[in-house]
Amino acid sequence: MKAYSSIEERIQILEEQVVILNEEIKVLKTPPASDNEKIILKYIETGSTGKTKDFVRKLGIKSARGLFSSGDVSRLLKEGADDISPALLAIAVKLSSGYNKNGPSR
């Protein structure tokens, strides 16, 4: 565990984390305004491009090439879209960097 120069420093760090978490909660509570936001929220929920792809197909959403694929989910995460909140996309990208084939490392 990291040593702190004072309790006040630790408290300040924790208070900053609380602000960040409250902002993230606010973003996640906001109803999706587009299909792409629904897709990103599902990815955040599952942590899986495959499960997200299945969800998208059940909704009947198609990609430009036809059936939605896991690669389309990955592309959406990497490239974003005009109808996705930047804050929501940032959460998904942050989480995607913590996922691996064995599941999330939360």
C-alpha positions as CSV (number, residue, x, y, z in Angstrom):
1,M,0.0,0.0,0.0
2,K,1.2,3.5,-0.8
3,A,2.5,5.6,2.0
4,Y,0.9,9.1,2.4
5,S,2.5,12.2,3.8
6,S,-0.7,12.8,5.9
7,I,-4.2,11.6,6.6
8,E,-5.4,14.8,4.8
9,E,-3.6,13.7,1.6
10,R,-5.4,10.3,1.8
11,I,-8.7,12.0,2.5
12,Q,-8.2,14.4,-0.5
13,I,-7.5,11.5,-2.8
14,L,-10.5,9.6,-1.6
15,E,-12.8,12.6,-2.0
16,E,-11.5,13.0,-5.6
17,Q,-12.3,9.4,-6.3
18,V,-15.8,9.9,-4.9
19,V,-16.4,12.8,-7.3
20,I,-15.2,10.7,-10.2
21,L,-17.4,7.8,-9.2
22,N,-20.5,10.0,-8.8
23,E,-19.9,11.4,-12.3
24,E,-19.6,7.9,-13.7
25,I,-22.8,6.9,-11.9
26,K,-24.6,9.9,-13.4
27,V,-23.5,9.0,-16.9
28,L,-24.6,5.3,-16.5
29,K,-28.0,6.3,-15.1
30,T,-28.7,8.5,-18.1
31,P,-31.1,6.6,-20.5
32,P,-29.5,5.8,-23.9
33,A,-30.3,8.4,-26.6
34,S,-29.4,6.2,-29.5
35,D,-28.9,2.6,-30.6
36,N,-25.2,3.0,-30.4
37,E,-25.5,4.1,-26.7
38,K,-27.6,1.0,-26.1
39,I,-24.8,-1.1,-27.6
40,I,-22.1,0.6,-25.5
41,L,-24.2,0.2,-22.3
42,K,-24.7,-3.5,-23.0
43,Y,-20.9,-3.8,-23.5
44,I,-20.3,-2.1,-20.2
45,E,-22.8,-4.5,-18.6
46,T,-21.4,-7.7,-20.0
47,G,-17.8,-6.9,-20.8
48,S,-18.1,-9.1,-23.8
49,T,-18.2,-8.2,-27.5
50,G,-19.8,-11.5,-28.2
51,K,-22.7,-11.1,-25.7
52,T,-23.1,-7.5,-26.9
53,K,-23.3,-8.7,-30.5
54,D,-26.0,-11.2,-29.6
55,F,-28.0,-8.4,-27.8
56,V,-27.7,-6.2,-30.9
57,R,-28.9,-8.9,-33.2
58,K,-31.9,-9.6,-31.0
59,L,-32.8,-5.9,-31.3
60,G,-32.6,-6.3,-35.1
61,I,-29.9,-3.6,-35.5
62,K,-27.7,-4.1,-38.5
63,S,-24.3,-2.8,-39.3
64,A,-23.4,-1.2,-42.7
65,R,-22.2,-4.6,-43.8
66,G,-25.2,-6.6,-42.7
67,L,-25.4,-8.6,-39.5
68,F,-23.8,-7.0,-36.5
69,S,-20.6,-8.8,-35.5
70,S,-18.2,-8.7,-32.5
71,G,-15.8,-6.8,-34.7
72,D,-18.5,-4.1,-35.1
73,V,-18.7,-3.8,-31.4
74,S,-14.9,-3.5,-31.1
75,R,-14.9,-0.9,-33.9
76,L,-17.6,1.1,-32.2
77,L,-15.5,1.1,-29.0
78,K,-12.3,2.2,-30.8
79,E,-13.8,4.7,-33.2
80,G,-16.9,5.9,-31.4
81,A,-19.8,7.6,-33.1
82,D,-21.4,11.0,-33.2
83,D,-24.4,9.8,-31.3
84,I,-22.5,8.4,-28.3
85,S,-21.8,10.5,-25.3
86,P,-18.1,11.0,-25.0
87,A,-18.3,10.3,-21.2
88,L,-20.1,7.0,-21.8
89,L,-17.6,6.0,-24.5
90,A,-14.7,6.8,-22.1
91,I,-16.2,4.5,-19.4
92,A,-16.5,1.7,-22.0
93,V,-13.0,2.2,-23.3
94,K,-11.6,2.3,-19.7
95,L,-13.4,-1.0,-18.9
96,S,-12.4,-2.6,-22.2
97,S,-8.7,-2.1,-21.4
98,G,-9.3,-4.1,-18.1
99,Y,-11.0,-7.1,-19.8
100,N,-9.2,-10.2,-21.1
101,K,-10.2,-13.6,-22.3
102,N,-10.6,-14.8,-18.7
103,G,-13.1,-12.0,-17.9
104,P,-13.0,-8.6,-16.3
105,S,-10.3,-7.6,-13.9
106,R,-12.3,-5.3,-11.8
